[in-house]
């Protein structure tokens, strides 16, 4: 980098040999290398390097004010994602193995950042429960309740806990979940009400909430009936419901 430009590169100890690959990432994105997974506010690509699949998240350059804030005061979204992933793994919550992150600054202004993980083995997202049949759906829902309770017991509230950010697969040992998109995380005590509210962006019918709530309450020592009622109430106020949810509400009428 030039005299007034700076690149901060941090690698997990197990991936110190990937420095040259990390530094090549901006060029790979400019060439549209790999498979595009998501292209919106940020861009997500799956890139194979020396036989290993990596998922790389390129965070959009912020507005001019935030470029200064991130350049001088605040940790980047890529750094937060990396650190939060290590926090999750430390308490036994699944997330794709963090490889490293890179921040690029021009003078005092933040420019770009990249967060890199190994590709998850999980082939499905939580939202797939609404678009295809899984004979182990209830197991997935119990796993979601269990993992969410572990996060909340440690005071971690994922602020984008939605349909696309919980990945799952069925293994011989049971359901595996990988939680992704970790840059926004609140840290602090969560009581029953705050914990149930954290699930409000996750689609679920009242019957699905029943299963999630039972497992969540068991881990946290709460009343499962009250957890269920809170989850249903918080979800009922959210827009963007799945058709399966809407139909369930039509059928249940005023029973809740």
Secondary structure, 3 states (H helix, E strand, C coil): CCCCEEEEEEECHHHHHHHHHHHCHHHHHHCCCCEEEEECCCEEEEEEECCEEEEEEEECCCCHHHHHHHHHCCCCHHHHHHHHHHHHHHCCCCCCCEEEEEEEEECCEEEEEEEEEECCCCCEEHHHHHCCCCCCHHHHHHHHHHHHHHHHHCCEEECCCCCCCEEEEEECCEEEEEECCCCCEEECCCCHHHHHHCCCCCCCCHHHHHHHHHHHHHHHCCCHHHHHHHHHHHHHCCCCCCHHHHHHHHHHCCCC
